[in-house]
Amino acid sequence: MVVKSFDNDVVEHRLEVVGVNPIPNQARTMSSRKIMIFWAMASASALTPIVGLELYNMGLPFATIAIIVALLIGIIPAGLVAEMGRQIPVPSLVVSRKTYGFMTSGAYSLVFTFLNLGFFGLNDTVGAAIISGLTHSNIIIWYVVMGVIQVVLVLFGAKWLEYFFRYSAPVLIVSYIILAYFLLTTYTINFSMLMHPIGAFTWGAALNFLLGFSILAWSYKISTQTRFGYPYSEHDSSGKKLKYFISSPVGIMIPVLLMGLIGLVGNSVATGGWNIATLSFPGLHGLFGIVVFIAALGVSLAIIHTNAMNLYPATADLLAALQPAFRKKPNEKLAQPIATILLGAGGIILAIAGILAHIETFIDDLASIIFPFTFILIFDWFVHLRHTTKIGDYYNIPRTVFMNLRIDALIPALIGTIIAMFGIGPYDVIFNYFPQAGCGTLF
């Protein structure tokens, strides 16, 4: 792969070593279709059907509406970050150096690194559970094996990730179709019950989980990938601009809708049935039994898809925070591979520690931090930064305290985070209808 840093050095490597440097124009060749497939595969995890568990009490119609509303809420900020990546080919956490200050942005980068590792651990847990259950082997072994596979894939970078996603997508789709058919034909499903709310629920909590689990949690990462898209031009047709704008958010939410509803149906037939790859296979034998077994193994590809896209931006986040320590070129070439390996090991440790048991708390805390950060960054970029800064400005460490610590951006971000986490006291009733993290962001 050929990469070029902002100082016009060209280096040829098998492993991606571009880190958080700008992507040269000759490497920016990803179409909107490829970007949508990339994000659909990143979102299509074996963990994704847990949306059906979290929305189970809503029933199928209201759960469907909630997912569509979440897309409508998130499509504009997600699309704007996608455009940011095309307009300036660097990760959003590098752009945030101007909004929040160089050192403050570095601190956020470290926080987001660990949030991405949390998602890595969640997905690694589900993938290991599938393989361990099918093979009746020690789950710890699969925590490690699945984690290592994902690390190796990420070491080769965005170009090879896109290849892997593109060519493994049919396998994943066929596997889920087979498992959905198995679910619908093997178990007795009371669809009349699922057409109505099954228990108590609030729209605010449902939307908060959906946004934090999917579209807005991914949003700040989107430019990490769209920076490989064709460069933005004012002369682009409106159709081309629209395709690039919606490709990432639509790609993220399609699997959430389809797999979330499958998870909801699966949860109605068995405890933990949201993960249909781990459902027991009563009476299955012969060729169909073998096909279902293979399909369950094929679903493990979904873990590799999503976790690769958790680990890849986690590496970018860490490098954005630590780039000053890699100023010399020999060190800079090693920074990305070393960071990927260390972070992958950290994600495996979180899986072994049992992070899946804390998923709802983790998602809520993640949303509380990421949403305010992302919205302020988007506003600053489209109102100010894209008109006044050049790429080199994002890589020069400022000498003034003000440009290292932008209080004018940090204070509202912290206020939004506090409201998102702790509410607004007697007025918390509003969060029965609106997502708390989203309200905190807007305030």
Secondary structure, DSSP 8 states (H G I E B T S, - for coil): -EEE-TT--EEE-SS---TTS---GGG--B-HHHHHHHHHHHH--TTTTHHHHHTGGGHHHHHHHHHHHHHHHHHHHHHHHHHHHHHS-S-HHHHHHHHH-HHHHHHHHHHHHHHHHHHHHHHHHHHHHHHHHHHT--HHHHHHHHHHHHHHHHHTHHHHHHHHHHHHHHHHHHHHHHHHHHHHHHS---HHHHTS--S---HHHHHHHHHHHTHHHHHTTHHHHHTTB----TTS-HHHHHHHHHHHHHHHHHHHHHHHHHHHHHHTTSTTTTSGGGS--TT--HHHHHHHHHHHHHHHHHHHHHHHHHHHHHHHHHHHHHGGGG-SHHHHHHHHHHHHHHHHHHHHHHHHHTGGGGHHHHHHHHHHHHHHHHHHHHHHIIIIIHHH--GGGGTS--SSHHHHS-HHHHHHHHHHHHHHHH--GGGGGGGGTS-HHHHHHH-
